[in-house]
Amino acid sequence: FVEAFGGIDVTDVVSSVSAPSLVIHCRGDIRLPLEGGRQLAALLPDSRLVILDSADHLLLEDEPAWPRFLAEINAFMAELG
């Protein structure tokens, strides 16, 4: 499962996304380094990158970065109307 998903490459199609996008990435993510999040955000038209202070790949609600995670999602959704 991890190997199959790790091989997915969307670089050829990501520029065709026509919706605003929010890319959230944890600074210390060891599963997918921050550069991967930066690259995705750079390829997505009308995207915003948010970098959270966490080392986890999957953020959990007991982590210090959780409130900011929720705030960023809520702000993004509010911008969409």
C-alpha positions as CSV (number, residue, x, y, z in Angstrom):
1,F,0.0,0.0,0.0
2,V,2.7,2.5,1.0
3,E,4.9,1.5,-1.9
4,A,2.0,1.9,-4.4
5,F,1.0,5.3,-3.1
6,G,4.6,6.4,-2.9
7,G,5.0,5.9,-6.6
8,I,2.1,8.2,-7.6
9,D,3.3,11.1,-9.7
10,V,0.8,13.8,-10.5
11,T,3.2,16.4,-11.9
12,D,1.9,16.0,-15.4
13,V,-1.8,16.7,-14.5
14,V,-1.7,18.9,-11.4
15,S,-1.5,22.1,-13.4
16,S,-4.9,21.4,-14.8
17,V,-6.6,21.8,-11.3
18,S,-8.9,24.7,-11.6
19,A,-10.0,25.1,-8.0
20,P,-8.2,27.0,-5.2
21,S,-6.1,24.6,-3.2
22,L,-4.6,24.5,0.3
23,V,-1.5,22.5,0.7
24,I,-0.7,21.8,4.3
25,H,2.6,20.2,5.2
26,C,4.5,19.5,8.4
27,R,8.0,20.9,8.5
28,G,9.6,17.8,10.0
29,D,7.6,15.2,8.0
30,I,10.0,12.2,7.5
31,R,7.6,10.3,5.3
32,L,7.4,13.1,2.7
33,P,10.0,15.9,3.1
34,L,8.8,19.5,3.1
35,E,10.3,20.0,-0.4
36,G,7.5,17.7,-1.7
37,G,4.8,20.0,-0.3
38,R,6.6,23.0,-1.7
39,Q,6.8,21.4,-5.1
40,L,3.1,20.5,-5.1
41,A,2.1,24.0,-4.1
42,A,4.3,25.5,-6.8
43,L,2.7,23.3,-9.5
44,L,-0.9,23.9,-8.4
45,P,-2.4,27.1,-9.8
46,D,-4.1,29.3,-7.1
47,S,-2.7,27.4,-4.2
48,R,-1.5,28.4,-0.8
49,L,1.2,26.5,1.2
50,V,0.9,26.3,5.0
51,I,3.8,24.8,6.9
52,L,3.0,23.4,10.3
53,D,5.5,22.9,13.1
54,S,5.3,19.1,13.5
55,A,7.4,16.1,12.6
56,D,4.4,13.9,11.8
57,H,3.0,12.9,8.4
58,L,-0.5,12.6,9.8
59,L,-1.3,15.3,12.3
60,L,-3.3,14.3,15.4
61,E,-5.6,16.5,17.4
62,D,-3.4,16.3,20.5
63,E,-0.4,17.9,18.8
64,P,0.5,21.6,19.3
65,A,0.1,22.3,15.6
66,W,-3.5,21.1,15.6
67,P,-5.2,24.5,16.4
68,R,-3.3,26.2,13.6
69,F,-4.3,23.3,11.2
70,L,-7.9,23.8,12.0
71,A,-7.6,27.6,11.8
72,E,-6.0,27.4,8.3
73,I,-8.7,25.0,7.0
74,N,-11.5,27.2,8.5
75,A,-9.9,30.4,6.9
76,F,-9.5,28.7,3.6
77,M,-13.1,27.5,3.6
78,A,-14.3,31.0,4.6
79,E,-12.4,32.5,1.6
80,L,-14.2,30.1,-0.7
81,G,-17.5,31.4,0.6
